[in-house]
Amino acid sequence: MIPKVRKAVFPAAGLGTRFLPATKAQPKEMLPLVDKPLIQYAVEEAKQSGIQNIIIVTGRNKSSIEDHFDVSYELEHELRKKDKTDLLRIVQEISDLIDVAYVRQKEALGLGHAVLRARELVGPEPFAVVLSDDVIDSEVPCLRQLLDVYEYFGASVVALMEVPEASIPAYGIVAAEPVEHNGTNDRVYRIRNLVEKPKPEQAPSRLAIIGRYVLTPEIFASIEAIGPGAIGEIQLTDALRHLLRSRPIYGYRFEGRRYDAGDKLGFLQATVEYALRREDLGAPFRQYLKSLDL
C-alpha cells in the first residue's frame, strides 16, 4: 500500500530581498494579496488537498507568521464586543484552519537545507513541499493534482510548467519523457535529469520546476549526501538529481494559472486578477481600471 501524504513543509525563512524595503521587517510570506497574506493561500490549498498537518520553516523576523495562524484573544474579544461577527468568523477560521508546527532555520542556506530542517517533524513518511510565493489558481488544487500522481506511481512528483526560453535561467529545468496516466500522456513525465538554472542553450527542455513537490522520505538522505553547492547553499534540485540514482521521480504539468508572487510584477498581476474576481471588489475595481488613461 502506498503511504498517505499527511504533512506539508512550508519553507519561509528566506530574506525576501526582491521586495526590500517592504520585507526589511516583514516576511514576504505575509505580504497581502488583496486582503490575505500569501502564505494563507498556500495553506488553504494544502488543506483543500487533504493535508492534515503543516510544518513552517521560519527564521529571524518571522514571528508574524506564527502570530497569524495562532489564536488572537485580544482581537477576538474586541470584535465580539463590537458585534463584528463577520470579521470575528474570519479571524477564528484562520486559527482553526489546520494543525501547524514550526521549526527554525537559523541561516537561509537554500531550499534543500530548509526541507532538511523539517526532517524530525516529518518523520519516515512521504510529505509535500509548498512554496507560498507561487500562487496557483486552479479548479483542482495544484497540490491535489500532484498527490493524485503520487498515489498512482508511489514515487516523488514535482510540479512542472513550460516557460519561455528567456526565463529558463531562473528555474530548475528537467529532461523528461511523457508517460501514460489515466489514458493520456500529455501531462505526466518520467524525469531523467534535472539542471538548476541552466543557460537557455544548455537546457534539456523548457519544462521548469515550480513550487509544489511531493517527496518520499529518501530525499533527506540525498540532501545530506550532496552538501552545499558553489555558493554555500543546499539546493533541492541537486538533491532530487541525487535521488534519481536510486528512485524514480515524476513531473506533472499542472492545470491552472501560476503567479510568481515573489517577483514584483508577478505580485502586481496576481493582485489585480484576484481583486477582479472578488464579488465585493470586482465590479468597482474593473470600472476604476477602465477609467485610467493608460
Secondary structure, 3 states (H helix, E strand, C coil): CCCCCCEEEEECCCCCHHHCCCCCCCCHHHCEECCEEHHHHHHHHHHHCCCCEEEEEECCCCHHHHHHHCCCHHHHHHHHHCCCHHHHHHHHHHHCCCEEEEEECCCCCCHHHHHHHCHHHHCCCCEEEECCCEEEECCCCHHHHHHHHHHHHCCEEEEEEECCHHHHHHCEEEEEEECCECCECCCEEEEEEEEECCCHHHCCCCEEEEEEEEECCCHHHHHHHHCCCCCCCCCHHHHHHHHCCCCCEEEEECCCEEEECCCHHHHHHHHHHHHHHCCCCHHHHHHHHHHCCC
